[in-house]
């Protein structure tokens, strides 16, 4: 009887040890941890294949798990002020609390191409404040390959249907395009020499235009002789303006004096003669003013190099030749009367 009891005790102990080992194995394989955790809520529009119980990792190291996935129905969260469709409640270990900052990124990824999906955390910048317990953050949705394939299939189906329904029109377009390319090829082949000559002529014209622009700039823009001549003309105009002012003033005073004299001296006939003389002088003054205006216009034309005189004045070489000729005539006046 005692032997039977000892066998039963041994069998019971073996069963209990097996159950304990099995429970420990389940706990270890299930990722059960007795470390203290704190909650963080992550909002997604679509978390993809993320499931409750999925791991939460930082740098590939598991630091928690997804405790719950809750469908919020697109309601506005009064705390964050944004619409939430799916909210994941994370249980993160307390030991990594000092590593997660307020600008941390939460995103769903997978172990390999076909591996199990988990939630990864990018801790953020060390200079930012730490993330509070129970914080509600916006997660980064995983890429929607299924949605992409669905839309690509829809686009492909629409394209195929469009080609089927417009087969004749597409054929006409292709035929017309082929004819157009054939005609262009015929034109180019038949006029290859002309096209080459035209291109060569365009290149020559470009080179000549560049050289002409350079010569014009050197000879007519940056030439110090032209600048010297323009300065001389400016001095001449300034002197004419200075001299014309006093002359016109004296003329006006003379006219005013004559007018006063005409009203006080002589008989009516003499006054009439004086008035006529005054009118003639006024006409002369007007003509003098018109002549001065014309002279100013001529000077402006000369400064801009227009006309024969402008060309002569703007060309420093002709100016030097004229000075040389005048100097020669002063020293040899007999050349006016004698021709070799």
C-alpha positions as CSV (number, residue, x, y, z in Angstrom):
1,X,0.0,0.0,0.0
2,X,2.8,2.4,0.8
3,X,4.5,1.5,-2.5
4,X,1.3,2.4,-4.4
5,X,1.2,5.7,-2.5
6,X,4.8,6.6,-3.3
7,X,4.1,5.9,-7.0
8,X,1.0,8.2,-7.0
9,X,3.0,10.9,-5.2
10,X,5.8,10.7,-7.8
11,X,3.3,10.8,-10.7
12,X,1.6,13.8,-9.1
13,X,4.8,15.6,-8.6
14,X,5.9,14.9,-12.1
15,X,2.6,16.3,-13.4
16,X,2.9,19.4,-11.3
17,X,6.5,20.0,-12.5
18,X,5.4,19.5,-16.1
19,X,2.6,22.0,-15.6
20,X,5.0,24.5,-14.1
21,X,7.4,24.1,-17.0
22,X,4.6,24.4,-19.5
23,X,3.3,27.6,-17.8
24,X,6.8,29.1,-17.7
25,X,7.3,28.3,-21.4
26,X,4.0,29.9,-22.3
27,X,4.9,33.0,-20.3
28,X,8.3,33.3,-21.9
29,X,7.0,32.7,-25.4
30,X,4.1,35.1,-24.8
31,X,6.5,37.9,-23.9
32,X,5.0,38.3,-20.5
33,X,7.1,40.7,-18.4
34,X,6.8,41.7,-14.8
35,X,8.5,45.1,-15.4
36,X,6.6,48.3,-14.6
37,X,5.0,50.0,-17.7
38,X,3.3,53.2,-18.5
39,X,0.6,54.0,-21.1
40,X,1.0,55.9,-24.4
41,X,-1.8,56.4,-26.9
42,X,-0.9,56.4,-30.7
43,X,-3.5,57.5,-33.2
44,X,-3.6,56.0,-36.7
45,X,-5.8,56.4,-39.8
46,X,-4.9,52.8,-40.7
47,X,-2.4,50.8,-38.7
48,X,-2.2,48.1,-41.3
49,X,-1.7,44.6,-40.0
50,X,-0.8,45.7,-36.4
51,X,-2.5,43.5,-33.8
52,X,-3.0,43.6,-30.1
53,X,-0.1,42.0,-28.3
54,X,2.4,43.1,-31.1
55,X,5.8,44.2,-29.8
56,X,6.9,47.8,-29.3
57,X,10.6,48.2,-30.2
58,X,13.2,50.9,-30.0
59,X,16.3,50.3,-32.2
60,X,15.2,46.7,-32.6
61,X,14.9,46.0,-28.8
62,X,11.5,45.1,-27.4
63,X,10.5,47.7,-24.8
64,X,6.8,47.1,-24.6
65,X,3.7,45.8,-26.4
66,X,0.5,46.9,-28.0
67,X,-2.1,46.4,-25.2
68,X,-5.2,47.3,-27.2
69,X,-6.4,48.6,-30.6
70,X,-9.6,50.7,-30.3
71,X,-11.8,51.9,-33.2
72,X,-12.7,55.5,-32.5
73,X,-14.9,56.1,-35.6
74,X,-13.3,59.3,-36.7
75,X,-14.4,61.3,-33.7
76,X,-12.7,64.5,-32.7
77,X,-10.6,64.0,-29.6
78,X,-11.2,67.0,-27.3
79,X,-7.7,66.7,-25.9
80,X,-5.7,66.7,-29.1
81,X,-8.3,68.4,-31.3
82,X,-7.8,65.9,-34.2
83,X,-10.0,63.2,-35.7
84,X,-9.0,59.7,-34.6
85,X,-10.0,56.6,-36.5
86,X,-7.9,53.9,-34.7
87,X,-6.1,54.4,-31.4
88,X,-3.5,52.0,-30.1
89,X,-2.8,51.8,-26.4
90,X,0.9,51.0,-25.8
91,X,2.4,49.6,-22.6
92,X,6.0,50.8,-22.5
93,X,8.5,49.8,-19.9
94,X,9.5,52.3,-17.3
95,X,13.2,51.7,-17.9
96,X,13.1,53.5,-21.3
97,X,10.9,56.4,-20.2
98,X,13.9,58.8,-20.2
99,X,14.7,57.9,-23.8
100,X,11.5,58.9,-25.5
101,X,11.0,62.6,-26.2
102,X,8.1,64.7,-27.3
103,X,9.1,64.7,-31.0
104,X,9.4,60.9,-31.2
105,X,8.1,59.1,-34.2
106,X,5.7,56.1,-33.9
107,X,5.4,53.9,-37.0
108,X,4.3,50.4,-38.0
109,X,6.9,48.2,-39.7
110,X,7.6,44.5,-40.1
111,X,10.4,42.0,-39.5
112,X,11.5,41.4,-43.1
113,X,9.2,41.3,-46.1
114,X,6.7,38.8,-44.7
115,X,7.5,39.0,-41.0
116,X,5.3,39.9,-38.1
117,X,4.4,43.6,-37.9
118,X,5.3,45.6,-34.8
119,X,5.3,49.2,-33.7
120,X,8.7,51.0,-33.8
121,X,9.7,54.1,-32.0
122,X,12.2,56.7,-33.1
123,X,13.2,58.3,-29.7
124,X,13.5,61.9,-31.0
125,X,15.9,64.7,-30.2
126,X,17.7,64.7,-26.8
127,X,17.2,68.5,-26.5
128,X,13.4,68.1,-26.6
129,X,11.3,67.4,-23.4
130,X,10.4,63.9,-22.4
131,X,7.1,62.4,-23.5
132,X,4.6,62.4,-20.7
133,X,2.8,59.3,-19.4
134,X,-0.6,58.9,-21.1
135,X,0.4,61.2,-23.9
136,X,-1.7,61.0,-27.1
137,X,0.5,61.3,-30.2
138,X,0.0,61.0,-34.0
139,X,1.5,57.8,-35.5
140,X,2.8,57.4,-39.1
141,X,0.6,55.0,-41.1
142,X,2.4,52.2,-42.9
143,X,2.4,52.2,-46.7
144,X,-0.8,50.8,-48.2
145,X,0.5,48.3,-50.7
146,X,-3.0,46.8,-51.0
147,X,-4.5,50.2,-51.8
148,X,-1.8,50.9,-54.3
149,X,-2.4,47.6,-56.0
150,X,-6.1,48.2,-56.1
151,X,-5.8,51.7,-57.6
152,X,-3.2,50.4,-60.1
153,X,-5.5,47.6,-61.1
154,X,-8.4,50.1,-61.5
155,X,-6.2,52.4,-63.6
156,X,-5.0,49.5,-65.7
157,X,-8.5,48.3,-66.2
158,X,-9.7,51.8,-67.2
159,X,-6.7,52.1,-69.7
160,X,-7.5,48.7,-71.3
161,X,-11.2,49.6,-71.6
162,X,-10.3,53.0,-73.2
163,X,-8.0,51.3,-75.7
164,X,-10.7,48.7,-76.6
165,X,-13.4,51.4,-77.1
166,X,-11.1,53.7,-79.1
167,X,-9.2,51.2,-81.1
168,X,-10.0,52.8,-84.5
169,X,-9.2,56.3,-83.3
170,X,-5.9,55.2,-81.8
171,X,-5.1,53.4,-85.1
172,X,-5.8,56.6,-87.0
173,X,-3.6,58.6,-84.7
174,X,-0.7,56.1,-85.0
175,X,-1.0,56.0,-88.8
176,X,-1.1,59.8,-89.0
177,X,1.9,60.1,-86.7
178,X,3.8,57.6,-88.8
179,X,2.9,59.5,-92.0
180,X,4.0,62.8,-90.4
181,X,7.3,61.3,-89.3
182,X,7.8,59.8,-92.8
183,X,7.1,63.2,-94.4
184,X,9.5,65.0,-92.0
185,X,12.1,62.4,-92.8
186,X,11.7,62.9,-96.5
187,X,11.9,66.7,-96.1
188,X,15.0,66.5,-94.0
189,X,16.7,63.9,-96.3
190,X,15.9,65.9,-99.4
191,X,17.1,69.2,-98.0
192,X,20.1,68.0,-95.9
193,X,22.6,70.2,-97.7
194,X,20.4,73.3,-97.4
195,X,19.8,72.7,-93.7
196,X,23.6,72.3,-93.2
197,X,24.3,75.5,-95.1
198,X,21.6,77.3,-93.1
199,X,23.1,76.1,-89.8
200,X,26.6,77.2,-91.0
201,X,25.3,80.6,-92.0
202,X,23.6,81.1,-88.7
203,X,26.8,80.2,-86.9
204,X,28.7,82.7,-89.1
205,X,26.1,85.4,-88.4
206,X,26.4,84.7,-84.7
207,X,30.2,85.1,-84.8
208,X,30.0,88.3,-86.9
209,X,27.3,89.8,-84.6
210,X,29.4,89.0,-81.6
211,X,32.4,90.7,-83.2
212,X,30.3,93.6,-84.3
213,X,29.0,94.1,-80.8
214,X,32.5,94.0,-79.4
215,X,33.8,96.5,-81.9
216,X,30.9,98.9,-81.4
217,X,31.4,98.8,-77.7
218,X,35.1,99.4,-78.0
219,X,34.9,102.1,-80.6
220,X,31.7,103.9,-79.7
221,X,30.8,103.2,-76.0
222,X,34.1,102.8,-74.1
223,X,36.1,105.0,-76.5
224,X,37.7,107.9,-74.4
225,X,37.8,110.1,-77.5
226,X,34.0,110.0,-77.9
227,X,33.6,110.7,-74.2
228,X,36.0,113.7,-74.6
229,X,34.0,115.1,-77.6
230,X,30.7,114.8,-75.7
231,X,32.2,116.6,-72.8
232,X,33.4,119.4,-75.1
233,X,29.9,119.7,-76.6
234,X,28.4,119.8,-73.1
235,X,30.7,122.7,-72.2
236,X,29.8,124.5,-75.4
237,X,26.0,124.1,-74.7
238,X,26.5,125.3,-71.2
239,X,28.4,128.4,-72.3
240,X,25.7,129.2,-74.9
241,X,23.0,128.8,-72.2
242,X,25.0,131.1,-69.9
243,X,25.4,133.8,-72.6
244,X,21.9,133.6,-74.0
245,X,20.3,134.4,-70.6
246,X,21.8,137.9,-70.1
247,X,21.3,138.7,-73.8
248,X,17.6,137.9,-73.6
249,X,17.3,139.8,-70.4
250,X,18.9,142.9,-72.0
251,X,16.7,142.6,-75.0
252,X,13.6,142.5,-72.8
253,X,14.7,145.5,-70.9
254,X,15.4,147.4,-74.1
255,X,12.0,146.5,-75.5
256,X,10.4,147.7,-72.2
257,X,12.3,151.0,-72.4
258,X,11.3,151.5,-76.0
259,X,7.7,150.8,-75.2
260,X,7.8,153.4,-72.5
261,X,9.5,155.9,-74.8
262,X,6.9,155.2,-77.6
263,X,4.1,156.2,-75.3
264,X,5.6,159.4,-74.1
265,X,7.7,160.9,-76.9
266,X,6.9,162.1,-80.4
267,X,3.7,162.6,-82.4
268,X,1.3,159.8,-83.4
269,X,3.3,159.1,-86.6
270,X,6.6,158.8,-84.7
271,X,4.9,156.7,-82.0
272,X,3.5,154.4,-84.8
273,X,7.0,154.0,-86.2
274,X,8.4,153.2,-82.8
275,X,5.6,150.7,-82.2
276,X,6.4,149.1,-85.5
277,X,10.1,149.0,-84.6
278,X,9.2,147.4,-81.3
279,X,7.1,144.8,-83.1
280,X,10.0,144.1,-85.5
281,X,12.3,143.8,-82.5
282,X,9.9,141.4,-80.8
283,X,9.7,139.3,-84.0
284,X,13.5,139.3,-84.1
285,X,13.6,138.2,-80.4
286,X,11.1,135.4,-81.2
287,X,13.2,134.3,-84.2
288,X,16.3,134.5,-81.9
289,X,14.5,132.2,-79.4
290,X,13.5,129.8,-82.2
291,X,17.1,129.9,-83.5
292,X,18.4,129.1,-80.1
293,X,15.9,126.2,-79.8
294,X,17.0,124.9,-83.2
295,X,20.6,125.3,-82.2
296,X,19.9,123.3,-79.0
297,X,18.2,120.6,-81.1
298,X,21.1,120.5,-83.5
299,X,23.5,120.2,-80.6
300,X,21.5,117.3,-79.2
301,X,21.6,115.6,-82.6
302,X,25.4,116.2,-82.8
303,X,25.8,114.7,-79.3
304,X,23.9,111.6,-80.3
305,X,26.1,111.4,-83.5
306,X,23.2,111.9,-85.9
307,X,23.8,113.5,-89.3
308,X,27.0,114.5,-91.1
309,X,28.0,117.1,-88.5
310,X,27.4,114.7,-85.6
311,X,29.6,112.1,-87.3
312,X,32.3,114.7,-87.8
313,X,32.1,115.8,-84.2
314,X,31.9,112.4,-82.7
315,X,34.9,111.2,-84.8
316,X,38.0,112.3,-82.9
317,X,40.2,111.7,-85.9
318,X,38.3,114.1,-88.1
319,X,38.4,116.6,-85.3
320,X,42.1,116.3,-85.1
321,X,42.4,116.6,-88.9
322,X,40.4,119.8,-88.9
323,X,42.6,121.3,-86.2
324,X,45.7,120.3,-88.2
325,X,44.3,121.8,-91.4
326,X,43.5,125.1,-89.6
327,X,46.9,125.2,-88.0
328,X,48.5,124.6,-91.5
329,X,46.4,127.4,-93.1
330,X,47.5,129.8,-90.3
331,X,51.1,129.1,-91.0
332,X,50.7,128.9,-94.8
333,X,47.9,131.4,-95.8
334,X,49.2,131.4,-99.5
335,X,47.5,128.0,-99.9
336,X,44.2,129.9,-100.3
337,X,45.5,131.5,-103.5
338,X,47.8,128.9,-104.9
339,X,46.9,125.5,-106.0
340,X,49.5,122.9,-107.0
